């Protein structure tokens, strides 16, 4: 069984890693971090600034993976695969779940509700609606 756990730098994401590691001790855990290139840049230096921004976010993702590997290890899961992808988070998570041999997605929820959920959107909600496999949302 392969369990996909999308992560960001949030407490719900860490809880999702802990849940996946505990609930599925024999599964292959795959942690994925999506870098959202939502920054608009214009002018001659835009390409270099964009590359620099992505590089900095990749470095931050590497640190995040170190932290979340420790979380998984604390819950008995010492071996996890990691991947960083540049793109729109919900779309990329659904794409990985669709194209790879993923059996389950375990994702953290920020617990937004009401107007903030409508205005800000919800990656977890989109993944639940569009993923071709079961999705567990952890709060």
MDAnalysis code that builds the backbone (N, CA, C; Angstrom):
import MDAnalysis as mda
import numpy as np

u = mda.Universe.empty(417, n_residues=139, atom_resindex=np.repeat(np.arange(139), 3), trajectory=True)
u.add_TopologyAttr("name", ["N", "CA", "C"] * 139)
u.add_TopologyAttr("resid", np.arange(1, 140))
u.add_TopologyAttr("resname", ["UNK", "UNK", "UNK", "UNK", "UNK", "UNK", "UNK", "UNK", "UNK", "UNK", "UNK", "UNK", "UNK", "UNK", "UNK", "UNK", "UNK", "UNK", "UNK", "UNK", "UNK", "UNK", "UNK", "UNK", "UNK", "UNK", "UNK", "UNK", "UNK", "UNK", "UNK", "UNK", "UNK", "UNK", "UNK", "UNK", "UNK", "UNK", "UNK", "UNK", "UNK", "UNK", "UNK", "UNK", "UNK", "UNK", "UNK", "UNK", "UNK", "UNK", "UNK", "UNK", "UNK", "UNK", "UNK", "UNK", "UNK", "UNK", "UNK", "UNK", "UNK", "UNK", "UNK", "UNK", "UNK", "UNK", "UNK", "UNK", "UNK", "UNK", "UNK", "UNK", "UNK", "UNK", "UNK", "UNK", "UNK", "UNK", "UNK", "UNK", "UNK", "UNK", "UNK", "UNK", "UNK", "UNK", "UNK", "UNK", "UNK", "UNK", "UNK", "UNK", "UNK", "UNK", "UNK", "UNK", "UNK", "UNK", "UNK", "UNK", "UNK", "UNK", "UNK", "UNK", "UNK", "UNK", "UNK", "UNK", "UNK", "UNK", "UNK", "UNK", "UNK", "UNK", "UNK", "UNK", "UNK", "UNK", "UNK", "UNK", "UNK", "UNK", "UNK", "UNK", "UNK", "UNK", "UNK", "UNK", "UNK", "UNK", "UNK", "UNK", "UNK", "UNK", "UNK", "UNK", "UNK", "UNK", "UNK"])
u.atoms.positions = np.array([
    [0.846, -1.177, 0.000],
    [0.000, 0.000, 0.000],
    [0.887, 1.233, 0.000],
    [0.539, 2.212, -0.833],
    [1.268, 3.479, -0.867],
    [0.349, 4.603, -0.402],
    [0.820, 5.356, 0.608],
    [0.053, 6.458, 1.171],
    [0.767, 7.758, 0.830],
    [0.037, 8.652, 0.188],
    [0.551, 9.967, -0.172],
    [0.163, 10.960, 0.910],
    [1.166, 11.684, 1.434],
    [0.910, 12.682, 2.468],
    [1.463, 14.022, 1.995],
    [0.596, 14.903, 1.490],
    [1.043, 16.247, 1.110],
    [1.345, 17.040, 2.383],
    [2.467, 17.761, 2.377],
    [2.839, 18.506, 3.573],
    [3.155, 19.955, 3.251],
    [2.894, 20.781, 4.235],
    [3.352, 22.168, 4.231],
    [3.893, 22.413, 5.631],
    [4.203, 23.637, 5.932],
    [4.775, 23.941, 7.245],
    [3.659, 24.289, 8.223],
    [2.794, 23.309, 8.503],
    [1.669, 23.558, 9.405],
    [1.515, 22.396, 10.379],
    [0.860, 22.680, 11.468],
    [0.594, 21.642, 12.463],
    [-0.332, 20.554, 11.909],
    [-1.403, 20.902, 11.168],
    [-2.232, 19.839, 10.590],
    [-1.447, 18.906, 9.653],
    [-0.473, 19.424, 8.935],
    [0.336, 18.568, 8.060],
    [1.175, 17.597, 8.894],
    [1.745, 18.074, 9.998],
    [2.514, 17.185, 10.879],
    [1.608, 16.112, 11.482],
    [0.385, 16.513, 11.838],
    [-0.575, 15.538, 12.364],
    [-0.941, 14.499, 11.299],
    [-1.018, 14.932, 10.047],
    [-1.319, 13.995, 8.959],
    [-0.197, 12.974, 8.806],
    [1.057, 13.429, 8.915],
    [2.199, 12.510, 8.841],
    [2.134, 11.516, 9.998],
    [1.891, 12.009, 11.208],
    [1.806, 11.138, 12.387],
    [0.668, 10.131, 12.226],
    [-0.472, 10.586, 11.742],
    [-1.615, 9.693, 11.543],
    [-1.290, 8.605, 10.516],
    [-0.732, 9.011, 9.390],
    [-0.405, 8.038, 8.342],
    [0.607, 7.014, 8.843],
    [1.625, 7.469, 9.559],
    [2.657, 6.566, 10.069],
    [2.088, 5.589, 11.090],
    [1.174, 6.063, 11.933],
    [0.587, 5.220, 12.969],
    [-0.476, 4.280, 12.410],
    [-1.354, 4.800, 11.587],
    [-2.483, 4.017, 11.078],
    [-2.087, 3.016, 10.003],
    [-0.983, 3.293, 9.309],
    [-0.563, 2.434, 8.200],
    [0.916, 2.074, 8.347],
    [1.260, 1.315, 9.389],
    [2.672, 1.045, 9.683],
    [3.394, 0.245, 8.604],
    [2.662, -0.520, 7.820],
    [3.296, -1.331, 6.779],
    [3.251, -0.684, 5.399],
    [2.679, 0.485, 5.314],
    [2.545, 1.166, 4.021],
    [3.833, 1.893, 3.657],
    [3.981, 2.146, 2.375],
    [5.044, 3.020, 1.890],
    [4.514, 4.442, 1.983],
    [5.173, 5.265, 2.803],
    [4.759, 6.659, 2.925],
    [5.511, 7.504, 1.915],
    [4.780, 8.358, 1.244],
    [5.370, 9.277, 0.276],
    [4.940, 10.682, 0.647],
    [5.888, 11.476, 1.110],
    [5.612, 12.865, 1.468],
    [5.880, 13.738, 0.253],
    [4.952, 14.632, -0.032],
    [5.123, 15.529, -1.166],
    [4.858, 16.963, -0.694],
    [5.744, 17.853, -1.114],
    [5.580, 19.276, -0.814],
    [5.447, 20.005, -2.140],
    [4.412, 20.819, -2.244],
    [4.162, 21.556, -3.477],
    [4.580, 23.005, -3.274],
    [5.453, 23.475, -4.136],
    [5.850, 24.880, -4.144],
    [4.917, 25.597, -5.100],
    [4.141, 26.518, -4.573],
    [3.182, 27.256, -5.381],
    [3.858, 28.512, -5.927],
    [4.114, 28.548, -7.230],
    [4.799, 29.719, -7.813],
    [3.821, 30.849, -8.097],
    [3.099, 31.268, -7.093],
    [2.025, 32.239, -7.292],
    [2.503, 33.676, -7.413],
    [3.788, 33.889, -7.226],
    [4.307, 35.249, -7.282],
    [4.414, 35.715, -8.729],
    [3.860, 36.873, -9.018],
    [3.963, 37.460, -10.355],
    [5.160, 38.404, -10.381],
    [6.035, 38.197, -11.354],
    [7.204, 39.059, -11.475],
    [7.336, 39.513, -12.923],
    [7.697, 40.756, -13.070],
    [7.837, 41.331, -14.408],
    [9.196, 41.995, -14.526],
    [9.635, 42.197, -15.748],
    [10.877, 42.912, -15.992],
    [12.018, 41.972, -16.333],
    [13.177, 42.590, -16.605],
    [14.342, 41.824, -17.056],
    [14.843, 40.843, -16.009],
    [14.764, 41.177, -14.741],
    [15.282, 40.311, -13.694],
    [14.283, 39.301, -13.175],
    [13.086, 39.251, -13.758],
    [12.028, 38.387, -13.236],
    [12.409, 36.911, -13.247],
    [13.041, 36.445, -14.321],
    [13.410, 35.033, -14.415],
    [14.400, 34.675, -13.326],
    [15.373, 35.543, -13.099],
    [16.384, 35.262, -12.072],
    [15.774, 35.325, -10.684],
    [14.886, 36.280, -10.457],
    [14.216, 36.384, -9.159],
    [13.340, 35.163, -8.921],
    [12.631, 34.713, -9.966],
    [11.783, 33.528, -9.862],
    [12.628, 32.311, -9.512],
    [13.726, 32.117, -10.238],
    [14.607, 30.976, -9.960],
    [15.141, 31.022, -8.536],
    [15.502, 32.199, -8.093],
    [16.009, 32.365, -6.733],
    [14.931, 32.029, -5.704],
    [13.719, 32.485, -5.968],
    [12.600, 32.199, -5.079],
    [12.340, 30.690, -5.006],
    [12.312, 30.023, -6.132],
    [12.073, 28.575, -6.164],
    [13.198, 27.841, -5.442],
    [14.441, 28.254, -5.662],
    [15.571, 27.627, -4.965],
    [15.434, 27.769, -3.453],
    [15.057, 28.945, -2.998],
    [14.879, 29.168, -1.554],
    [13.755, 28.300, -1.006],
    [12.690, 28.156, -1.766],
    [11.574, 27.317, -1.318],
    [11.950, 25.838, -1.333],
    [12.810, 25.431, -2.274],
    [13.289, 24.035, -2.276],
    [14.141, 23.754, -1.032],
    [14.959, 24.728, -0.642],
    [15.769, 24.572, 0.570],
    [14.867, 24.473, 1.800],
    [13.839, 25.298, 1.837],
    [12.888, 25.235, 2.952],
    [12.165, 23.887, 2.960],
    [11.847, 23.372, 1.783],
    [11.189, 22.062, 1.693],
    [12.102, 20.962, 2.228],
    [13.387, 21.052, 1.935],
    [14.332, 20.050, 2.447],
    [14.340, 20.049, 3.972],
    [14.317, 21.225, 4.574],
    [14.255, 21.314, 6.047],
    [12.926, 20.754, 6.560],
    [11.863, 21.045, 5.854],
    [10.548, 20.541, 6.228],
    [10.521, 19.016, 6.178],
    [11.138, 18.446, 5.146],
    [11.195, 16.985, 5.046],
    [11.982, 16.382, 6.210],
    [13.060, 17.044, 6.621],
    [13.822, 16.557, 7.778],
    [12.923, 16.504, 9.012],
    [12.171, 17.564, 9.240],
    [11.272, 17.624, 10.398],
    [10.193, 16.553, 10.325],
    [9.582, 16.388, 9.170],
    [8.474, 15.442, 9.058],
    [8.963, 13.990, 9.044],
    [10.187, 13.759, 8.593],
    [10.760, 12.410, 8.726],
    [10.888, 12.043, 10.207],
    [11.270, 13.026, 11.026],
    [11.369, 12.784, 12.474],
    [9.993, 12.459, 13.052],
    [8.970, 13.171, 12.603],
    [7.608, 12.899, 13.068],
    [7.214, 11.469, 12.711],
    [7.479, 11.067, 11.477],
    [7.151, 9.705, 11.050],
    [7.931, 8.680, 11.873],
    [9.200, 8.949, 12.117],
    [10.036, 8.026, 12.894],
    [9.532, 7.906, 14.333],
    [9.082, 9.010, 14.913],
    [8.529, 8.975, 16.272],
    [7.306, 8.080, 16.365],
    [6.662, 7.842, 15.241],
    [5.465, 7.004, 15.195],
    [5.750, 5.666, 14.505],
    [7.024, 5.260, 14.524],
    [7.392, 3.924, 14.070],
    [7.596, 3.747, 12.588],
    [7.712, 4.826, 11.849],
    [7.879, 4.710, 10.393],
    [9.180, 5.396, 9.999],
    [10.234, 4.587, 9.843],
    [11.567, 5.145, 9.608],
    [11.891, 5.437, 8.148],
    [11.172, 4.828, 7.231],
    [11.524, 4.970, 5.819],
    [10.395, 5.665, 5.062],
    [10.642, 6.899, 4.618],
    [9.651, 7.625, 3.834],
    [10.312, 8.198, 2.579],
    [9.557, 8.227, 1.507],
    [10.022, 8.858, 0.270],
    [9.543, 10.300, 0.275],
    [10.312, 11.190, -0.344],
    [9.939, 12.603, -0.403],
    [10.072, 13.118, -1.823],
    [9.256, 14.126, -2.114],
    [9.312, 14.751, -3.437],
    [8.828, 16.194, -3.330],
    [9.507, 17.071, -4.015],
    [9.095, 18.464, -4.110],
    [8.654, 18.730, -5.546],
    [7.493, 19.351, -5.690],
    [6.928, 19.641, -7.004],
    [6.583, 21.127, -7.052],
    [6.824, 21.758, -8.181],
    [6.430, 23.152, -8.376],
    [5.123, 23.149, -9.151],
    [4.104, 23.788, -8.586],
    [2.811, 23.848, -9.252],
    [1.721, 24.294, -8.308],
    [0.501, 24.138, -8.746],
    [-0.655, 24.487, -7.912],
    [-0.937, 23.306, -6.988],
    [-0.991, 23.524, -5.684],
    [-1.048, 22.410, -4.729],
    [-2.143, 21.371, -4.985],
    [-3.388, 21.763, -5.032],
    [-4.455, 20.777, -5.194],
    [-4.305, 20.006, -6.504],
    [-4.012, 20.726, -7.567],
    [-3.869, 20.090, -8.879],
    [-2.728, 19.065, -8.872],
    [-1.603, 19.423, -8.282],
    [-0.448, 18.517, -8.271],
    [-0.690, 17.308, -7.376],
    [-1.357, 17.505, -6.250],
    [-1.654, 16.373, -5.363],
    [-2.572, 15.386, -6.072],
    [-3.617, 15.886, -6.703],
    [-4.543, 15.023, -7.440],
    [-3.815, 14.334, -8.592],
    [-2.919, 15.049, -9.264],
    [-2.154, 14.473, -10.358],
    [-1.284, 13.309, -9.880],
    [-0.588, 13.496, -8.781],
    [0.247, 12.415, -8.241],
    [-0.636, 11.230, -7.852],
    [-1.751, 11.501, -7.188],
    [-2.659, 10.426, -6.782],
    [-3.212, 9.680, -7.988],
    [-3.422, 10.385, -9.089],
    [-3.969, 9.780, -10.302],
    [-2.920, 8.993, -11.079],
    [-1.731, 9.570, -11.235],
    [-0.721, 8.998, -12.117],
    [0.196, 7.979, -11.447],
    [0.290, 8.028, -10.145],
    [1.182, 7.112, -9.432],
    [0.355, 5.998, -8.788],
    [1.035, 5.033, -8.255],
    [0.365, 3.891, -7.638],
    [0.010, 4.212, -6.186],
    [-0.835, 5.234, -5.989],
    [-1.220, 5.684, -4.661],
    [-2.546, 5.036, -4.288],
    [-2.629, 4.521, -3.065],
    [-3.854, 3.886, -2.592],
    [-4.696, 4.797, -1.712],
    [-4.053, 5.794, -1.103],
    [-4.728, 6.660, -0.145],
    [-3.971, 7.972, -0.044],
    [-4.711, 9.053, 0.162],
    [-4.116, 10.351, 0.453],
    [-4.507, 10.707, 1.883],
    [-3.521, 11.099, 2.688],
    [-3.770, 11.601, 4.041],
    [-3.288, 13.039, 4.044],
    [-4.215, 13.967, 4.278],
    [-3.902, 15.388, 4.161],
    [-4.380, 16.148, 5.386],
    [-3.599, 17.117, 5.802],
    [-3.993, 17.969, 6.923],
    [-4.957, 19.041, 6.463],
    [-5.852, 19.427, 7.366],
    [-6.805, 20.493, 7.082],
    [-6.514, 21.662, 8.005],
    [-6.595, 22.839, 7.475],
    [-6.389, 24.016, 8.313],
    [-7.636, 24.378, 9.099],
    [-8.715, 23.649, 8.867],
    [-9.917, 23.868, 9.653],
    [-10.641, 25.159, 9.356],
    [-10.438, 25.716, 8.191],
    [-11.160, 26.943, 7.838],
    [-12.625, 26.605, 7.599],
    [-13.466, 27.558, 7.875],
    [-14.881, 27.345, 7.615],
    [-15.505, 28.672, 7.204],
    [-16.721, 28.595, 6.754],
    [-17.466, 29.808, 6.408],
    [-16.799, 30.627, 5.331],
    [-16.809, 31.952, 5.520],
    [-16.321, 32.875, 4.497],
    [-14.853, 32.667, 4.179],
    [-14.015, 32.381, 5.179],
    [-12.591, 32.233, 4.888],
    [-12.335, 31.039, 3.975],
    [-13.121, 29.958, 4.138],
    [-12.955, 28.794, 3.274],
    [-13.358, 29.144, 1.845],
    [-14.456, 29.889, 1.712],
    [-14.936, 30.270, 0.384],
    [-13.946, 31.225, -0.280],
    [-13.455, 32.215, 0.461],
    [-12.573, 33.217, -0.113],
    [-11.175, 32.674, -0.381],
    [-10.655, 31.857, 0.515],
    [-9.290, 31.378, 0.378],
    [-9.192, 30.065, -0.375],
    [-10.293, 29.351, -0.504],
    [-10.252, 28.044, -1.119],
    [-9.694, 27.039, -0.137],
    [-9.755, 25.792, -0.482],
    [-9.254, 24.762, 0.401],
    [-8.612, 23.667, -0.420],
    [-7.319, 23.505, -0.230],
    [-6.604, 22.441, -0.941],
    [-7.189, 21.098, -0.552],
    [-7.391, 20.888, 0.746],
    [-7.928, 19.603, 1.201],
    [-9.291, 19.318, 0.583],
    [-10.150, 20.327, 0.537],
    [-11.480, 20.120, -0.037],
    [-11.397, 19.759, -1.514],
    [-10.557, 20.433, -2.251],
    [-10.396, 20.127, -3.674],
    [-9.858, 18.716, -3.871],
    [-8.893, 18.331, -3.053],
    [-8.336, 16.979, -3.154],
    [-9.417, 15.943, -2.850],
    [-10.211, 16.181, -1.813],
    [-11.292, 15.251, -1.480],
    [-12.250, 15.097, -2.655],
    [-12.575, 16.197, -3.292],
    [-13.540, 16.157, -4.399],
    [-12.974, 15.534, -5.678],
    [-11.666, 15.680, -5.908],
    [-11.130, 15.297, -7.213],
    [-10.236, 14.061, -7.214],
    [-9.736, 13.644, -6.077],
    [-8.804, 12.512, -6.047],
    [-9.517, 11.214, -6.435],
    [-8.827, 10.362, -7.178],
    [-9.424, 9.104, -7.603],
    [-9.307, 7.996, -6.550],
    [-8.729, 8.333, -5.401],
    [-8.537, 7.357, -4.330],
    [-9.132, 7.929, -3.041],
    [-9.319, 7.091, -2.020],
    [-9.826, 7.625, -0.740],
    [-8.886, 8.682, -0.166],
    [-9.476, 9.648, 0.532],
    [-8.729, 10.733, 1.155],
    [-9.142, 10.823, 2.619],
    [-8.150, 10.827, 3.496],
    [-8.382, 11.048, 4.911],
    [-7.904, 12.457, 5.238],
    [-8.786, 13.256, 5.838],
    [-8.438, 14.617, 6.227],
    [-8.214, 14.624, 7.741],
    [-7.039, 15.114, 8.149],
    [-6.661, 15.130, 9.558],
    [-6.671, 16.569, 10.046],
    [-7.305, 16.790, 11.230],
    [-7.315, 18.127, 11.834],
    [-6.481, 18.117, 13.097],
])
